[in-house]
Amino acid sequence: MTERTPQRTPNRQLAALIAEAGFSHAGLARRVDQLGLEHGLDLRYDKTSVTRWLRGQQPRGTTPALIAEVFTRRLGRRLSAQDLGLDACAPVYAGLEFAATPEEAVDIVSGLWRKDSGSHAELRKIAFTPAGLVVPSRDWLIGRADERVGRVEAAASTGSARVPSQGPRVAVPRQRVATDRGPGQKVSSGDISALRSVGELFRALDHAYGGGHARQALVRYLEHEAEPMLRGMYGETTGRRLFAAAADLTRLAGWTSYDIAAHGLAQRYFVQALRLSQAAGDRAYGSYVLVTMSRQAVYLGHGREAVQLTRVAQQGVGSSAPPAVQALLHCAEARGHGVLGDARACTAALVRAERALEAARPGDDVPYWARFFDEAQLADEFGHCHWDLRQYRSAVQHAERSLQLRAPAFARSRLFCRVVLASARLGLGELDQACALGAEAALQASEMRSVRASEYVREFERRLEPYRDAPPVRTYRDRVSALS
């Protein structure tokens, strides 16, 4: 790792913290290297590197943030690179923190919104880290509910909304927010209804056209509309509703980021949505965020972490959740077992999901975010699981049922299911049908801004390679080439 030209001023701040933490020079270097590996970085620091830092050299890139995180974990309090006498850097760890207070949560998530909506691209390049799932899910499970989220008194006493000090998480200078909302303006029920309506709009666009279609517009909306509301004036009841709406939009920003393969950024949005849901006092929605995180882990092949997340979600909501929510949680667990190839555990989870959905009644009070989970979604989950387990006939049966039941508005979900059906047909040796289904999926993918959709199709094409000289495959390739 290239270092800057040495400075002559010793770094006494770093020296004091090393003494407080009880680190040896080699021990600190080793911990920085280990944390770097969690983020896909091969750093190879040693005790000599630490000696140079103490003499005033400034490590480049993301290393200052990693060093700060090492001390944060050791000392149990949030420390920034500046607290260590080091220069700020690209926020490799920014956004994975589970904030101690609602005010801190607003600071972290608004920093992500501003960074993401600006010209900076480093946040979208940060890698997904499985290790970053552990602490937030644990803190959500064992954390106490926030006693107070209202900001009326704080705002009224100063004449403006109280803005907590900008923490060390995201090194973004405070910018004036371009909005008609004045400082300290009161948040109304209409404001929150608007947030909810915007969420429904962007959700529909995501389902139909992919996460890349309007993701940036959603992030800008969060920056220019949601942040001023969160820093405005509101009582406890309104505040809980506001945090719930912000959590939903933040989760959606993560979901659309996930769909365009910005996996590290998506992970950070999910963590912050989880924290905002805690401020909202909405335990059930927090479980949904954990399921979303589990979905991403499944897609990236981290089955063990996916199962752990769903079990934390199940433990967090208990048995009081509506049957549709219980079914959703069990299916998410089944997907994790499917990726791991554990047929027995996968089947058991699917059976629990099926029984839970059978127990649902038309009059049940189902949260808006779980209403999509119906027989079509259950069949889709079954199809994916059976495909992962290479149980092709069962995969065909359930994928076909899902396509029969699924509404056209869920275009991307239908595309995924069609690729599962095509792949299962291929596994059964039904090459003609497989290629016809695959061509339909390729056409749909060409009309979407979804990396996941394109990757589903590419994976199917890789499976076609052993049959590349067969007439159906040549026909498929001709059709796909015409799309290009």
C-alpha positions in Angstrom: 0.0 0.0 0.0 1.5 3.3 -1.1 2.0 5.8 1.7 2.1 9.6 1.6 5.3 11.5 2.2 6.1 11.3 6.0 5.1 14.3 8.1 7.4 15.4 10.9 4.6 15.8 13.5 4.1 12.6 15.6 0.6 11.4 15.8 -0.1 11.7 19.5 -3.8 11.0 19.1 -3.2 7.6 17.6 -0.5 6.8 20.2 -2.9 7.6 23.1 -5.6 5.4 21.6 -3.2 2.5 21.0 -2.3 2.8 24.7 -5.9 2.9 25.8 -6.8 -0.1 23.6 -3.8 -2.1 24.8 -2.8 -2.9 21.2 0.7 -3.9 20.2 1.9 -2.5 16.9 1.7 -5.9 15.3 -1.7 -6.5 16.9 -3.2 -3.3 15.5 -1.8 -4.1 12.0 -3.2 -7.6 12.1 -6.7 -6.3 13.1 -6.6 -3.8 10.3 -5.7 -6.5 7.8 -8.5 -8.8 9.1 -11.1 -6.0 8.8 -9.8 -5.3 5.3 -10.4 -8.9 4.3 -14.0 -8.5 5.4 -14.3 -5.8 2.7 -12.4 -7.7 0.0 -9.1 -5.8 0.6 -5.6 -7.4 0.8 -3.7 -4.9 2.8 -0.7 -6.7 4.4 0.2 -4.1 7.1 2.7 -4.9 9.8 4.2 -3.4 12.9 6.5 -1.2 10.9 3.4 0.3 9.2 2.0 1.3 12.6 5.3 2.8 13.6 5.1 5.0 10.4 1.6 6.1 11.2 2.7 7.1 14.7 5.5 9.2 13.1 3.0 11.1 11.1 2.6 9.2 7.8 -1.0 9.2 6.4 -2.3 5.9 5.1 -4.2 6.2 1.8 -7.5 5.1 0.6 -9.9 3.4 2.9 -7.3 2.4 5.5 -8.1 5.4 7.9 -11.7 4.3 8.2 -10.6 0.7 8.8 -8.3 1.8 11.6 -11.0 3.8 13.1 -13.4 0.9 13.0 -10.8 -1.4 14.7 -10.6 1.1 17.6 -14.4 1.5 17.7 -14.9 -2.2 18.1 -12.2 -2.4 20.8 -13.2 0.6 22.9 -17.0 0.4 22.4 -17.4 4.0 21.3 -17.7 5.5 17.8 -14.4 6.9 16.6 -13.6 8.6 13.3 -10.4 8.8 11.3 -10.0 12.4 12.5 -10.2 11.2 16.1 -7.1 9.2 15.4 -5.3 12.1 13.8 -5.8 10.6 10.3 -7.2 12.0 7.1 -10.8 11.3 6.2 -11.3 8.9 3.3 -13.8 7.0 1.3 -16.4 5.6 3.8 -15.8 1.9 3.4 -17.6 1.2 6.6 -20.0 4.0 6.5 -23.6 2.9 6.8 -23.1 -0.5 8.4 -23.3 1.0 11.9 -26.5 0.4 13.9 -26.9 3.8 15.4 -27.3 4.3 19.2 -30.0 7.0 18.9 -32.6 8.1 16.3 -30.7 11.3 15.8 -27.6 9.4 15.0 -29.6 7.2 12.6 -30.8 10.3 10.8 -27.2 11.5 10.5 -26.0 8.2 9.0 -28.8 7.6 6.5 -29.0 11.2 5.3 -25.2 11.1 4.7 -25.8 8.0 2.5 -28.6 9.7 0.6 -26.5 12.8 -0.1 -23.4 10.8 -1.1 -25.5 8.5 -3.3 -27.3 11.3 -5.1 -24.2 13.3 -5.7 -21.4 12.8 -8.3 -19.4 10.5 -6.0 -19.4 6.9 -7.2 -17.3 5.2 -4.5 -20.3 4.3 -2.4 -21.7 2.3 -5.3 -18.5 0.4 -5.7 -18.1 -0.8 -2.1 -18.3 -4.6 -1.8 -20.9 -6.5 0.1 -19.5 -8.0 3.3 -21.2 -11.0 5.0 -19.5 -10.0 8.3 -21.4 -6.7 8.2 -24.7 -8.5 8.7 -23.9 -9.8 12.2 -23.8 -6.7 14.4 -26.9 -4.9 13.0 -29.1 -8.0 13.2 -28.0 -8.7 16.7 -28.5 -5.1 17.8 -31.9 -5.1 16.4 -32.9 -8.3 18.1 -31.6 -7.4 21.6 -31.9 -3.6 21.4 -34.5 -1.7 23.4 -37.1 0.4 21.8 -36.3 4.1 21.5 -38.1 5.9 24.3 -38.4 9.2 22.5 -38.3 10.2 18.8 -40.3 13.4 18.9 -38.5 16.7 18.1 -41.1 19.4 19.0 -39.5 20.7 22.2 -35.9 20.7 20.8 -37.0 22.6 17.7 -39.2 25.0 19.5 -36.6 26.0 22.1 -34.1 27.1 19.4 -36.4 28.3 16.7 -35.2 25.6 14.3 -34.8 21.9 14.1 -32.0 20.5 16.3 -29.4 19.0 14.0 -27.2 16.5 15.8 -23.5 16.9 15.3 -22.3 15.3 12.1 -20.8 12.0 13.1 -17.8 10.2 11.7 -19.7 7.8 9.5 -19.9 9.7 6.2 -17.3 12.3 5.4 -19.7 14.7 3.6 -19.8 18.4 4.3 -23.2 19.7 5.3 -25.0 21.0 2.3 -28.0 23.2 2.0 -31.0 21.0 1.2 -32.9 22.2 -1.9 -36.5 22.1 -0.5 -39.4 24.5 0.2 -39.5 23.1 3.7 -38.1 25.7 6.1 -35.9 24.7 9.1 -37.9 23.4 12.0 -41.1 23.2 10.0 -43.8 21.0 11.5 -44.4 17.6 9.9 -48.0 16.8 9.2 -50.0 13.7 8.5 -50.2 14.8 4.9 -46.4 14.8 4.7 -46.3 11.2 5.8 -49.1 10.2 3.4 -47.1 11.7 0.6 -44.1 9.6 1.6 -46.2 6.5 1.5 -47.7 7.4 -1.9 -44.2 8.0 -3.3 -43.2 4.6 -2.0 -46.1 2.9 -3.8 -45.1 4.7 -7.0 -41.5 3.7 -6.9 -42.4 0.2 -5.9 -44.6 -0.2 -9.0 -41.8 1.2 -11.2 -39.3 -1.2 -9.7 -41.6 -4.2 -10.2 -42.3 -3.3 -13.8 -39.1 -1.8 -15.1 -36.3 -2.8 -12.7 -34.4 -1.0 -10.0 -32.3 1.1 -12.4 -35.3 2.8 -13.9 -35.9 5.4 -11.2 -33.5 4.6 -8.4 -31.7 8.0 -8.5 -34.9 9.9 -8.5 -35.9 8.0 -5.3 -32.6 8.8 -3.6 -32.9 12.4 -4.5 -36.4 12.5 -3.1 -35.1 11.0 0.1 -32.4 13.7 0.3 -34.6 16.7 -0.6 -37.9 15.7 1.1 -37.4 12.9 3.7 -34.4 14.4 5.4 -35.9 17.8 6.1 -38.9 16.1 7.5 -36.8 13.9 9.8 -35.0 17.1 11.0 -38.3 19.0 11.4 -40.8 19.3 14.2 -43.1 16.4 15.3 -44.5 14.7 18.3 -44.1 11.1 19.3 -47.0 9.6 17.3 -46.2 11.5 14.2 -42.5 10.8 14.6 -43.0 7.0 14.8 -45.1 7.2 11.6 -42.4 9.4 9.9 -39.6 7.0 10.8 -41.7 4.1 9.5 -42.2 5.8 6.2 -38.5 6.7 6.0 -37.6 3.1 6.8 -39.8 1.9 3.9 -38.3 4.3 1.4 -34.8 3.5 2.6 -35.4 -0.2 2.2 -36.7 0.4 -1.3 -33.6 2.4 -2.1 -31.6 -0.6 -1.0 -33.7 -3.0 -3.0 -33.3 -1.0 -6.2 -29.5 -0.7 -5.5 -29.4 -4.5 -5.1 -31.2 -4.9 -8.4 -28.5 -3.0 -10.2 -25.7 -5.0 -8.4 -24.6 -2.1 -6.1 -24.5 -4.7 -3.4 -22.4 -2.9 -0.8 -24.6 0.2 -1.1 -27.7 -1.9 -0.9 -26.4 -3.6 2.3 -25.9 -0.2 3.9 -29.4 1.0 3.0 -30.9 -2.2 4.5 -29.0 -1.8 7.7 -30.2 1.8 8.0 -33.8 0.8 7.2 -33.6 -1.7 10.0 -32.5 1.0 12.4 -35.2 3.4 11.2 -37.8 0.7 11.7 -36.6 0.4 15.3 -37.1 4.1 15.8 -40.6 3.6 14.4 -41.3 0.9 16.9 -42.3 -1.4 14.1 -40.9 -4.8 15.0 -42.7 -6.6 12.1 -41.3 -4.2 9.5 -37.9 -4.8 10.9 -38.4 -8.5 10.3 -39.2 -7.7 6.7 -36.0 -5.7 6.3 -34.1 -8.7 7.6 -35.9 -10.9 5.1 -34.8 -8.5 2.4 -31.2 -8.7 3.6 -31.6 -12.5 3.5 -32.7 -12.3 -0.1 -29.6 -10.5 -1.1 -27.4 -13.0 0.8 -29.1 -15.8 -1.1 -28.5 -14.1 -4.4 -24.8 -13.7 -3.6 -24.6 -17.3 -2.4 -24.3 -16.8 1.3 -26.8 -19.4 2.4 -25.7 -19.6 6.0 -26.0 -15.9 6.6 -29.4 -15.9 4.9 -30.7 -18.6 7.2 -29.4 -16.7 10.3 -31.0 -13.5 9.2 -34.4 -15.1 8.8 -34.2 -16.9 12.2 -33.3 -13.5 13.8 -36.4 -12.1 12.1 -38.6 -15.0 13.3 -37.3 -14.6 16.9 -37.8 -10.9 16.7 -41.5 -11.0 15.8 -42.5 -14.2 17.6 -45.7 -16.1 16.9 -48.0 -13.0 16.9 -47.3 -12.0 13.3 -50.1 -12.5 10.8 -50.0 -15.8 8.8 -48.9 -14.1 5.6 -45.9 -12.6 7.5 -45.1 -16.0 9.0 -45.2 -17.6 5.6 -42.9 -15.0 4.2 -40.4 -15.6 6.9 -40.4 -19.4 6.5 -40.0 -19.1 2.7 -37.0 -16.8 3.2 -35.5 -19.4 5.5 -36.2 -22.1 2.9 -34.4 -20.2 0.2 -31.3 -20.1 2.4 -31.4 -23.8 3.0 -31.9 -24.4 -0.7 -28.7 -22.5 -1.6 -26.9 -24.6 1.0 -28.3 -27.8 -0.6 -30.0 -28.9 2.6 -33.1 -30.5 1.2 -34.5 -31.7 4.5 -34.3 -28.2 6.2 -35.6 -26.5 3.0 -38.6 -28.8 2.7 -39.5 -28.4 6.4 -39.4 -24.6 6.1 -41.6 -24.7 2.9 -44.1 -26.9 4.7 -44.3 -24.4 7.6 -44.8 -21.6 5.0 -47.6 -23.5 3.3 -49.4 -24.2 6.5 -49.0 -20.6 7.6 -50.5 -19.2 4.4 -53.4 -21.8 4.6 -54.2 -20.3 8.0 -54.6 -16.8 6.5 -58.2 -15.4 6.4 -59.6 -12.6 4.2 -60.2 -10.4 7.3 -56.6 -10.7 8.6 -54.9 -7.4 9.3 -51.9 -7.9 7.0 -49.3 -5.1 6.8 -49.2 -3.4 3.4 -45.7 -4.7 2.7 -46.7 -8.3 3.1 -49.8 -8.3 0.9 -47.8 -9.4 -2.1 -47.2 -12.7 -0.4 -50.0 -14.9 -1.8 -50.3 -18.2 -3.6 -48.4 -17.0 -6.6 -45.5 -15.9 -4.4 -45.6 -19.1 -2.5 -45.5 -21.1 -5.7 -42.6 -19.0 -6.9 -40.6 -19.7 -3.7 -41.3 -23.4 -4.1 -40.1 -23.3 -7.6 -36.8 -21.5 -6.8 -36.1 -23.9 -3.9 -36.8 -27.0 -5.9 -34.6 -25.6 -8.7 -31.8 -25.0 -6.2 -32.1 -28.6 -5.0 -32.1 -29.8 -8.6 -35.6 -31.3 -8.2 -36.6 -30.3 -11.7 -40.1 -31.8 -12.0 -41.3 -30.1 -8.8 -39.6 -26.9 -9.9 -41.6 -27.0 -13.2 -44.9 -27.7 -11.4 -44.6 -24.8 -9.0 -43.1 -22.3 -11.5 -45.9 -22.9 -13.9 -48.5 -22.4 -11.2 -46.8 -19.1 -10.2 -46.8 -17.8 -13.7 -50.5 -18.7 -14.0 -51.4 -16.8 -10.8 -48.9 -13.9 -10.9 -50.3 -10.5 -12.0 -48.6 -8.9 -15.0 -47.6 -5.9 -13.0 -44.9 -8.0 -11.3 -43.0 -8.2 -14.5 -39.5 -8.8 -13.1 -40.8 -11.6 -10.7 -42.5 -13.2 -13.7 -39.2 -13.1 -15.6 -37.3 -14.7 -12.7 -39.9 -17.4 -12.5 -39.8 -18.0 -16.3 -36.1 -18.5 -16.2 -36.5 -21.0 -13.3 -39.0 -22.8 -15.4 -36.8 -22.7 -18.5 -33.8 -24.0 -16.5 -35.9 -26.8 -15.0 -37.2 -27.8 -18.4 -33.6 -27.9 -19.6 -32.7 -30.1 -16.6 -35.4 -32.5 -17.8 -33.9 -32.6 -21.3 -36.8 -30.6 -22.8 -34.6 -28.4 -24.9 -37.2 -26.9 -27.3 -39.5 -25.7 -24.4 -36.5 -24.5 -22.4 -35.2 -22.3 -25.3 -38.7 -20.9 -26.0 -39.1 -19.9 -22.4 -35.6 -18.5 -22.2 -36.2 -16.4 -25.3 -39.3 -14.8 -23.7 -37.3 -14.0 -20.6 -34.5 -12.5 -22.6 -37.0 -10.2 -24.4 -38.3 -9.1 -21.0 -34.8 -8.5 -19.6 -33.9 -6.3 -22.6 -36.8 -4.0 -21.7 -35.7 -3.6 -18.0 -33.0 -1.8 -16.1 -32.2 -4.7 -13.9 -28.8 -6.4 -13.5 -30.5 -9.3 -11.7 -32.8 -9.9 -14.7 -29.9 -9.9 -17.1 -27.9 -12.2 -14.9 -30.7 -14.7 -14.6 -30.8 -14.8 -18.4 -27.0 -15.1 -18.7 -27.0 -18.0 -16.2 -29.5 -19.8 -18.3 -27.4 -19.2 -21.4 -24.4 -20.7 -19.6 -26.4 -23.8 -19.0 -27.2 -24.0 -22.7 -23.5 -24.1 -23.6 -23.3 -28.0 -23.7 -26.1 -27.9 -26.3 -24.8 -25.0 -28.4 -24.9 -26.9 -31.7 -28.5 -28.1 -31.3 -31.1 -26.3 -33.6 -33.2 -25.0 -30.7 -30.2 -23.3 -29.1 -29.1 -21.8 -32.5 -32.6 -20.4 -32.9 -32.5 -19.0 -29.3 -29.2 -17.3 -30.0 -30.5 -15.8 -33.3 -33.6 -14.4 -31.4 -31.4 -12.9 -28.7 -29.0 -11.5 -31.1 -31.8 -9.7 -32.8 -32.7 -8.1 -29.5 -29.2 -6.7 -29.2 
